[in-house]
Amino acid sequence: MRYLTAGESHGPQLTTIIEGLPAGMPLLAEDINEQLARRQKGYGRGRRMQIEKDTVHIASGVRHGLTLGSPVALVVENDDWKHWTKIMGQEPPELNEGEEVKRKITRPRPGHADLNGGIKYGHRDLRNVLERSSARETTVRVAAGAVAKKLLSLLGIEVASHVIEIGGIKSEVRNYESINSLKNITENSPVRCLDLEAEKAMMKAIDEAKENGDSIGGVVEVIVEGMPAGVGSYVHFDRKLDAKLAAAIVSINAFKGVEFGIGFEAARKPGSEVHDEIIWDETNGYTRKTNRLGGLEGGMTTGMPIVVRGVMKPIPTLYKPLQSVDIDSKEPFSASIERSDSCAVPAAAVVAEHVIAWEIASAIVDQFYSDRLDTLIRTIEQQRTYAREF
Ligand SMILES: Cc1cc2nc3c(=O)[nH]c(=O)nc-3n(C[C@H](O)[C@H](O)[C@H](O)COP(=O)(O)O)c2cc1C
């Protein structure tokens, strides 16, 4: 299964084309819209999230509520496009003598793609870079991930996320009764956090960052429950599922680190306190006494929940900008300011959930017979039974 995304932040629309989905899968626009709305929420987002209400148009690959097996094209129109037609139009602009394109950018923001992207593609108007490097693109990554999540739910696999740290404030609550109880709490938390005390402190830290014209980052955790054991592979480096999940997390804008299970803590503990002892019983088959390795061994699933964490750096656009250089005059200047979030960690948790859902669904579709949903459901059930009795 594969997908491409296209679209500029202030262009007419964002598009994704998904290829390789099984036929016969129920899929409605509202399945995707629900997830797009989750990405737009979260304390600390800028004004754009109030302007845009993302909704998807399914342009191909679905008939009468079921996938056809042909490519699924999804389109999310930018509601704000009407204000950007001159600045972002596809036709050459009609300019009077000496007039410049409006909102040209020549003062790159430290931490963003502006300067390196300009050097790479030869753009002297850095808007040509930031329009695509903007995290607006994650809208359609969530759309593609929502389709993957729908497929996984039909296979008995659930994906959820929560925020475990913002601006140095850590959630002390890491346990939850079930994935549904985790969802119930985090969907009602403005920062998607299980710890209601930490939630308040996180919101305060976001307010302070905003007041200071600054930004803050954090850590998000994604959990996948219901995976059969043996998905992924150890036989070749580029087939390892943990490697694919790590790449997916670090591919999210501003994500700089990834951990599985106890993660970096494993470097500080002996093997006896890291590896998960194996047990077997008739009902559950092989399980582990603990899940410190986060459901992955040898590039494959163990059948225990997958636990992946991602580290997001603070957002690069600062209302009190850092020093930069004007690429035309080469003089020192403050970096340019674009409408921006002061903290996007809660939204980024939703993005992380969806890029992980995509990789998991993709690994399943690649590994098992998947032209038809009914056959795929049966094959996954067989794999669960096989792994239990092995
Ligand atoms: C959900 C989300 C929202 C973001 N919002 C902004 C923003 O408003 N302003 C900004 O400068 N960066 C924002 N970023 C981060 C930048 O897109 C990112 O730092 C930039 O693309 C450079 O890539 P890099 O940080 O991965 O090197 C956001 C990231 C995510 C995941």
The ligand as a MOL file (V3000), in Angstrom:
LIG
                    3D

  0  0  0     0  0            999 V3000
M  V30 BEGIN CTAB
M  V30 COUNTS 31 33 0 0 0
M  V30 BEGIN ATOM
M  V30 1 C 0.8070 19.7750 13.8730 0
M  V30 2 C 1.9900 20.6650 13.5950 0
M  V30 3 C 1.8060 22.0380 13.5410 0
M  V30 4 C 2.8830 22.8850 13.2960 0
M  V30 5 N 2.6650 24.2260 13.2560 0
M  V30 6 C 3.7140 25.0610 13.0190 0
M  V30 7 C 3.5190 26.4780 12.9970 0
M  V30 8 O 2.4050 26.9760 13.2040 0
M  V30 9 N 4.6050 27.2590 12.7740 0
M  V30 10 C 5.8530 26.7420 12.5420 0
M  V30 11 O 6.7970 27.4760 12.3350 0
M  V30 12 N 6.0570 25.4070 12.5690 0
M  V30 13 C 5.0420 24.5640 12.7850 0
M  V30 14 N 5.2680 23.2000 12.8150 0
M  V30 15 C 6.6350 22.6870 12.6440 0
M  V30 16 C 7.2330 22.9290 11.2600 0
M  V30 17 O 6.3630 22.5030 10.2350 0
M  V30 18 C 8.6000 22.2390 11.1310 0
M  V30 19 O 9.4180 22.6170 12.1830 0
M  V30 20 C 9.2430 22.6010 9.7980 0
M  V30 21 O 8.5420 21.9510 8.7550 0
M  V30 22 C 10.7330 22.2410 9.6860 0
M  V30 23 O 10.9240 20.8570 9.7280 0
M  V30 24 P 11.7490 20.1530 10.9030 0
M  V30 25 O 11.3950 20.8680 12.1580 0
M  V30 26 O 11.2610 18.7440 10.8960 0
M  V30 27 O 13.2110 20.2620 10.5940 0
M  V30 28 C 4.1880 22.3370 13.0860 0
M  V30 29 C 4.3550 20.9440 13.1520 0
M  V30 30 C 3.2780 20.1120 13.4120 0
M  V30 31 C 3.4850 18.6280 13.4850 0
M  V30 END ATOM
M  V30 BEGIN BOND
M  V30 1 1 1 2
M  V30 2 1 2 3
M  V30 3 2 2 30
M  V30 4 2 3 4
M  V30 5 1 4 5
M  V30 6 1 4 28
M  V30 7 2 5 6
M  V30 8 1 6 7
M  V30 9 1 6 13
M  V30 10 2 7 8
M  V30 11 1 7 9
M  V30 12 1 9 10
M  V30 13 2 10 11
M  V30 14 1 10 12
M  V30 15 2 12 13
M  V30 16 1 13 14
M  V30 17 1 14 15
M  V30 18 1 14 28
M  V30 19 1 15 16
M  V30 20 1 16 17
M  V30 21 1 16 18
M  V30 22 1 18 19
M  V30 23 1 18 20
M  V30 24 1 20 21
M  V30 25 1 20 22
M  V30 26 1 22 23
M  V30 27 1 23 24
M  V30 28 2 24 25
M  V30 29 1 24 26
M  V30 30 1 24 27
M  V30 31 2 28 29
M  V30 32 1 29 30
M  V30 33 1 30 31
M  V30 END BOND
M  V30 END CTAB
M  END
